[in-house]
Amino acid sequence: MSEIKPGEARANFNAAEIGAIAHLYRGELYRSTVWRTRLDATTNWAVVSTGIALSLTFSGTTASPLPLVLVGLLVAVFLNIEARRYRFFDFWRVRAHILETQFFGPMLLGQGVQTGNGWNEVLYQDYRKPRLHIAYADALGRRLRKNYCWIFCIQVASYVGALLIHPVPVGSLTQFLDRAAIGPFPGGLVLLCGAIFHGGWIAIAFFTRKSGRGKGLPRTLPQEDRVLQLARQAA
């Protein structure tokens, strides 16, 4: 959707209505900040858990690399929680950013409040029938590419390093596989499961890299397309 140009559809909002919209913006910004904080908390849990697993794995000559395997599953849980939280953060952030770019922006340019591209109708429809603007898989991919890919990389590198050099350098492939064994499960099977586990995350991150808001979500209102267009412009 094109940007507002000087002279386009100036709105007849009075001072009280502009003040009310300003308070509305403060509310949307507060809610987006709250969900942003929740995202940071989940990432912190994943980082701290990984740090504890690293400490346990390299704590002594008899320490097992099993904590790094288990923490990978725990981080996957945190990732799924964070993807859900990101969908709500994105929901509030889009509203606040539309107000910034379409309401406050023209006033900063001295153009007054303008509604030439229908941003006010877009927000009205979003308030009347709210819906999340990003699919769960897309949110999962975004958090993987931004944060969790690095956490998983550290886990994989540490796990392979523990098998190769801890407590002493490995002497053969057979010894490497023996070190990877977990209870009755042979090392080859454990490594294969790990490759499938991390390969799945790589696939999600790759196939969602070009996804946009609204893809894969059902739409019931024509105005929802305009919500998504302004959301992409505001991103």
C-alpha positions as a printed Julia matrix, in Angstrom:
235×3 Matrix{Float64}:
   0.0     0.0    0.0
   1.37    3.39  -0.95
   2.42    5.97   1.58
   0.32    9.0    2.36
   1.15   11.97   0.16
   0.62   15.65   0.98
  -2.91   16.79   0.26
  -4.55   13.38   0.54
  -7.75   12.87   2.56
  -7.16   14.91   5.7
  -9.17   13.55   8.62
 -11.43   15.81  10.66
 -10.35   14.54  14.06
 -10.79   17.01  16.88
  -8.3    17.49  19.69
 -10.12   15.11  22.04
 -10.19   12.34  19.42
  -6.5    12.79  18.62
  -5.78   12.61  22.36
  -7.78    9.39  22.61
  -5.8     7.86  19.72
  -2.57    8.92  21.44
  -3.68    7.05  24.58
  -4.63    4.08  22.39
  -1.09    4.08  20.97
   0.38    4.11  24.47
  -1.72    1.06  25.33
  -0.66   -0.84  22.21
   2.98    0.05  22.8
   2.75   -1.15  26.4
   1.26   -4.48  25.38
   3.9    -5.01  22.69
   6.61   -4.21  25.26
   5.16   -6.76  27.7
   5.23   -9.5   25.07
   8.73   -8.45  24.01
   9.84   -8.99  27.62
   8.24  -12.44  27.61
  10.19  -13.33  24.46
  13.44  -12.31  26.15
  12.56  -14.42  29.21
  12.08  -17.58  27.14
  15.38  -17.05  25.32
  17.11  -16.53  28.67
  15.72  -19.86  29.9
  17.15  -21.61  26.85
  20.57  -19.97  27.27
  20.76  -20.73  31.0
  19.68  -24.35  30.47
  22.33  -24.81  27.79
  24.97  -23.31  30.08
  24.04  -25.72  32.89
  24.2   -28.67  30.48
  27.65  -27.58  29.29
  28.88  -27.33  32.87
  27.62  -30.83  33.7
  29.03  -32.37  30.52
  32.55  -30.99  30.99
  32.59  -31.15  34.8
  34.85  -34.21  35.08
  36.53  -37.1   33.3
  33.59  -39.41  33.93
  30.88  -36.89  32.96
  28.42  -37.96  30.28
  27.36  -35.87  27.25
  23.76  -36.9   27.96
  22.86  -33.48  29.49
  23.49  -31.86  26.1
  21.06  -34.31  24.5
  18.37  -33.66  27.08
  18.8   -29.89  27.01
  18.22  -29.97  23.25
  14.74  -31.31  23.9
  14.2   -28.7   26.6
  15.29  -25.88  24.29
  12.86  -27.2   21.66
  10.07  -26.77  24.22
  11.23  -23.2   24.91
  11.31  -22.53  21.16
   7.7   -23.63  20.74
   6.61  -21.49  23.69
   8.48  -18.52  22.24
   6.92  -18.98  18.8
   3.48  -18.71  20.36
   4.53  -15.63  22.32
   6.01  -14.07  19.19
   2.64  -14.31  17.42
   1.06  -12.18  20.16
   4.0    -9.78  20.27
   3.71   -9.33  16.5
  -0.04   -8.73  16.87
   0.42   -5.77  19.23
   3.56   -4.49  17.51
   1.81   -4.2   14.12
  -0.96   -2.06  15.58
   1.51    0.25  17.32
   3.7     0.53  14.23
   0.75    1.36  11.97
  -0.14    4.22  14.31
   3.48    5.39  14.26
   3.84    5.38  10.48
   0.3     6.38   9.45
  -0.9     8.62  12.3
   2.09   10.26  13.99
   4.35   10.19  10.92
   2.26   12.58   8.76
   1.85   14.94  11.73
   5.63   15.04  12.15
   5.88   16.03   8.49
   3.37   18.83   9.04
   0.67   17.1    6.98
  -1.79   16.66   9.83
  -3.81   13.5   10.37
  -4.55   11.86   7.0
  -6.56    8.81   6.09
  -5.9     8.65   2.36
  -4.78    5.01   2.41
  -7.5     3.87   4.81
  -5.28    2.99   7.75
  -8.05    4.01  10.16
 -10.47    1.56   8.54
  -7.78   -1.13   8.68
  -7.34   -0.67  12.42
 -11.1    -0.54  12.94
 -11.54   -3.93  11.26
  -8.62   -5.34  13.24
 -10.22   -4.18  16.49
 -13.66   -5.41  15.45
 -12.48   -8.9   14.49
  -8.93   -9.34  15.79
  -6.75  -12.12  14.4
  -3.09  -12.98  14.63
  -1.11  -11.76  11.65
   1.52  -14.49  11.4
   1.22  -18.27  11.19
   2.71  -20.47  13.89
   5.24  -22.09  11.52
   6.39  -18.66  10.31
   6.87  -17.48  13.9
   8.81  -20.66  14.65
  11.07  -20.04  11.66
  11.7   -16.43  12.64
  12.75  -17.28  16.18
  14.97  -20.06  14.84
  16.78  -17.76  12.43
  17.12  -14.9   14.92
  17.99  -16.67  18.17
  17.65  -20.41  18.5
  19.85  -21.43  15.55
  22.85  -20.17  17.53
  21.79  -22.03  20.66
  21.36  -25.27  18.72
  24.72  -24.74  16.98
  26.45  -24.37  20.34
  24.77  -27.54  21.59
  25.77  -29.57  18.53
  29.36  -28.29  18.54
  29.69  -28.97  22.27
  28.19  -32.44  21.98
  30.44  -33.47  19.09
  33.42  -31.89  20.85
  32.67  -33.83  24.02
  32.57  -37.08  22.06
  35.8   -36.27  20.2
  38.09  -34.89  22.89
  36.55  -35.37  26.34
  38.07  -36.7   28.53
  40.73  -37.8   26.02
  40.84  -37.55  22.2
  38.95  -40.33  20.44
  41.09  -42.92  18.71
  38.72  -44.51  16.2
  35.23  -44.32  14.73
  34.19  -47.28  16.83
  35.23  -45.49  19.99
  33.37  -42.37  18.84
  30.16  -44.38  18.35
  30.64  -46.11  21.7
  30.86  -42.74  23.43
  27.63  -41.63  21.73
  25.69  -44.66  22.99
  22.98  -43.98  25.57
  22.02  -47.0   27.64
  20.66  -49.73  25.35
  20.65  -47.38  22.33
  23.73  -47.69  20.09
  25.72  -44.61  19.21
  24.82  -44.76  15.53
  21.09  -44.62  16.35
  21.6   -41.74  18.79
  23.53  -39.72  16.2
  20.91  -40.46  13.54
  18.12  -39.23  15.83
  20.13  -36.1   16.55
  20.63  -35.47  12.83
  16.88  -35.84  12.19
  16.09  -33.59  15.16
  18.32  -30.74  14.03
  17.59  -31.35  10.35
  13.93  -30.69  11.08
  14.73  -27.29  12.58
  16.94  -26.45   9.61
  14.11  -27.34   7.24
  11.63  -25.14   9.13
  14.05  -22.2    9.16
  14.76  -22.62   5.44
  11.23  -23.05   4.13
   9.8   -20.17   6.17
  12.56  -17.67   5.33
  10.45  -15.88   2.67
   7.14  -16.13   4.45
   5.11  -13.01   5.12
   2.37  -12.08   7.52
  -0.91  -13.78   6.78
   0.39  -16.65   4.65
  -1.33  -19.89   5.57
  -4.0   -18.15   7.66
  -7.7   -18.19   6.76
  -9.19  -14.83   5.79
 -12.82  -13.88   6.16
 -12.81  -10.13   5.51
 -11.5    -8.16   2.51
 -10.18   -5.58   4.95
  -7.81   -8.19   6.39
  -5.72   -7.97   3.23
  -5.27   -4.28   3.93
  -4.27   -5.05   7.52
  -1.54   -7.34   6.24
  -0.37   -4.84   3.63
   0.03   -2.12   6.24
   1.64   -4.66   8.57
   4.29   -5.49   5.98
   4.84   -1.78   5.34
   5.23   -1.18   9.06
   7.6    -4.14   9.65
